[in-house]
Amino acid sequence: MREGTLEGATNAFATQALRRCALFAHLDDRTLDLVATSLRIRRYRRGEVIFHQGDPGDSLYVIEDGAVKIVLPSPDGEEAIIATLRRGDFFGELALLDGAPHSATAGALEPTTILVLARARFHELVEGEPTLRDALLAGLAHELRRLTRHVEELHFLDLAGRLAMHLAGLAREAQPDARTDVRLDWPYTQSDLAAMIGGTRQSVNRLLAGLVEQGLVRIDRDSIVIADVDRLARSAEH
């Protein structure tokens, strides 16, 4: 890991990214710029761990470039991927609030640049900005709803349904207004995808091949193309 200060285009991105985060969406420009200038920049290699489950929670992280996976490790060495995050996404907010140990492990899926806000500075801003407290509650509510949907999928859908719904969800997040030919950058391995939906690599390979045969997805070397997002989502129910 390497660390530095923000400059030029990075500072401009920080302001734009923070504006998209629920925590900071309602801040005035002056306060938002103050938050942006409080960030530090860190760079991680592919596969490098950002923090482990159980490490002290002391920072908020915003991804400037690259991709991060949030995983729950198990005693036997397996891991369940509960979220994959890319440019503009943020994580670490729960531990940031109370300093409690991280409930999951975060790692770089590829070379990744992250902007970091220290917990002490964050609390200074929260104390002085009531709108920041309100935005924080809204952000936590959004995350709770996302996790609830994920649990519902695991509980009510079979593996084929979970795969279809997960891919459709990724497509909608990547291009909210598109319904056909949505291209997803794909830094994951087949094992990563299997861990996201609670399956095995072999099962996911077989199910992906089935989706290709149905014309629902196309697989390129570094991306997956969702041919019809709504049709793919409907297939999860059958």
Residue pairs with C-beta under 8 A, 6 or more apart in sequence:
1 42
1 43
1 44
1 48
2 42
2 43
3 40
3 41
3 42
3 43
4 40
4 41
5 40
5 41
6 14
6 36
6 37
6 39
6 40
6 41
6 115
10 41
10 64
10 115
11 36
11 37
13 64
14 36
14 39
14 62
14 64
14 115
15 32
15 33
15 36
16 88
17 62
17 64
17 87
17 88
17 90
17 115
18 24
18 27
18 32
18 35
18 36
18 62
19 25
19 27
19 32
20 88
21 62
21 90
21 139
22 135
22 136
22 138
22 139
22 142
23 60
23 90
23 93
23 132
23 135
23 136
23 139
24 32
24 35
24 132
24 135
25 135
25 138
26 131
26 134
26 135
27 35
27 129
27 131
27 132
27 135
28 131
31 125
31 129
31 132
34 125
35 117
35 125
38 117
38 118
38 121
38 125
39 62
39 115
39 116
39 117
40 115
40 116
40 117
40 118
41 64
41 113
41 114
41 115
41 116
42 113
42 114
42 115
42 116
43 111
43 112
43 113
43 114
44 50
44 66
44 108
44 111
44 112
44 113
44 114
45 108
45 111
46 108
46 109
46 110
46 111
46 112
47 107
47 108
48 107
48 108
49 105
49 106
49 107
50 61
50 68
50 106
50 107
50 108
50 114
51 92
51 102
51 105
51 106
52 102
52 105
53 72
53 73
53 101
53 102
53 103
53 104
53 105
54 101
54 102
55 101
55 102
56 95
56 99
56 101
56 102
57 92
57 94
57 95
57 96
57 98
57 99
57 100
57 101
57 102
57 119
58 95
58 96
58 99
58 118
58 119
59 92
59 96
59 116
59 117
59 118
59 119
60 90
60 91
60 92
60 93
60 96
60 116
60 117
60 119
60 122
61 68
61 90
61 91
61 92
61 106
61 114
61 115
61 116
61 117
62 88
62 89
62 90
62 114
62 115
62 116
62 117
63 85
63 86
63 87
63 88
63 89
63 90
63 112
63 113
63 114
63 115
64 87
64 113
64 114
64 115
65 87
65 111
65 112
65 113
66 86
66 87
66 108
66 109
66 110
66 111
66 112
66 113
66 114
67 84
67 85
67 86
67 108
67 109
67 110
67 112
67 185
67 187
68 84
68 85
68 86
68 89
68 91
68 106
68 107
68 108
68 109
68 112
68 114
69 81
69 83
69 84
69 85
69 106
69 107
69 109
69 188
69 192
70 81
70 82
70 83
70 84
70 85
70 91
70 104
70 105
70 106
71 79
71 80
71 81
71 82
71 104
71 105
71 106
71 107
71 195
72 79
72 80
72 82
72 104
72 105
73 79
73 105
74 80
78 195
79 105
79 195
80 195
80 196
80 198
81 192
81 195
81 196
82 104
82 147
82 150
82 196
83 91
84 109
84 188
84 192
84 196
85 91
86 185
91 106
92 102
92 106
93 136
93 139
93 140
93 143
94 100
94 103
94 140
95 101
95 102
95 103
96 117
96 119
96 122
97 136
99 119
109 187
109 188
109 192
110 187
125 132
126 132
126 133
126 136
153 161
153 162
153 165
153 166
153 197
154 162
154 197
154 198
157 165
157 236
159 197
159 198
159 199
159 203
159 204
159 207
160 207
160 210
160 235
160 236
161 235
161 236
161 237
162 197
162 198
162 199
162 236
163 193
163 197
163 199
163 204
163 207
163 208
163 211
164 211
164 216
164 232
164 233
164 235
164 236
165 233
165 236
166 196
166 197
167 184
167 211
167 217
167 224
167 226
167 232
168 226
168 229
168 230
168 232
168 233
168 236
170 184
171 178
171 182
171 184
171 226
171 229
171 232
172 229
174 182
174 183
174 184
175 182
178 229
179 228
179 229
179 230
180 227
180 228
180 229
181 225
181 226
181 227
182 225
182 226
182 229
183 223
183 224
183 225
183 226
184 223
184 224
184 225
184 226
185 222
185 223
186 222
186 223
186 224
188 196
190 201
190 204
190 205
190 208
191 201
193 204
194 200
194 201
194 203
194 204
197 204
199 207
208 217
208 219
211 217
211 232
211 235
212 218
212 219
214 235
215 227
216 226
216 227
216 228
216 231
216 232
216 235
217 224
217 225
217 226
217 227
217 232
218 224
218 225
218 227
219 225
226 232
